[in-house]
């Protein structure tokens, strides 16, 4: 069992980036373990994020009324050609 530290809530236009290690639904809040950070997210994001566990993701909080959070999968970095 994982002992959770206090989850962090993103401010508007703050982004969390890292490997999505686990999702835990705790008391109606979704806790996303991204790298070493525990992010508190709306529980309704679980269905969208669950398939991304194990991948590197970026989650951005916005101030948009109907898109409070935007997320994307980050592909592996490609080295620029020389």
C-alpha positions in Angstrom: 0.0 0.0 0.0 1.2 3.5 -0.9 1.2 6.2 1.8 0.2 9.4 0.1 1.7 12.8 0.9 -0.5 15.9 0.7 -1.6 16.1 -3.0 -0.7 19.2 -4.9 -3.4 21.2 -6.7 -2.2 23.0 -9.8 -2.7 26.7 -10.2 -4.1 28.2 -13.4 -1.7 27.6 -16.2 0.6 25.5 -14.1 1.6 22.1 -15.6 2.6 18.8 -14.2 4.9 16.7 -16.4 6.3 13.2 -15.8 5.6 9.5 -15.9 2.1 8.7 -14.8 2.7 6.0 -12.3 -0.6 5.4 -10.7 -4.2 6.8 -10.3 -5.9 6.5 -6.9 -9.5 7.6 -6.3 -9.6 8.9 -2.7 -12.7 10.5 -1.2 -14.0 11.7 -4.5 -10.6 13.2 -5.6 -8.4 11.6 -8.2 -4.7 11.4 -7.1 -2.3 11.1 -10.0 1.2 10.0 -9.1 3.3 11.7 -11.7 7.0 11.2 -11.0 7.4 12.0 -7.3 4.5 14.4 -7.3 0.9 13.6 -6.2 -1.5 15.8 -8.1 -5.1 16.3 -7.0 -7.4 16.2 -10.0 -11.2 16.0 -10.6 -12.4 12.4 -10.2 -14.1 12.5 -13.6 -10.7 12.5 -15.3 -10.0 8.9 -14.3 -11.6 7.4 -17.3 -9.5 9.4 -19.7 -6.2 9.1 -17.8 -6.4 5.4 -16.8 -5.2 4.2 -20.3 -2.1 6.5 -20.0 -0.7 4.9 -16.8 3.0 4.1 -17.6 3.4 6.9 -20.1 5.0 10.3 -19.9 2.2 12.9 -19.7 1.7 16.6 -19.2 -1.4 17.9 -17.4 -2.2 21.6 -17.6 -4.7 23.5 -15.5 -6.5 26.3 -17.4 -9.0 28.9 -16.6 -11.4 27.8 -19.3 -14.9 27.1 -17.9 -15.5 23.8 -19.7 -11.8 22.6 -20.0 -10.3 23.1 -16.5 -7.6 20.6 -17.3 -5.9 19.6 -20.6 -3.6 16.7 -20.8 -1.4 15.1 -23.5 1.0 12.2 -23.9 4.6 13.3 -24.5 6.4 11.3 -27.1 10.1 10.5 -26.6 12.4 13.3 -27.4 13.9 13.1 -30.9 17.5 14.4 -31.2 17.8 17.2 -33.8 19.7 16.2 -36.9 23.2 17.7 -37.2 
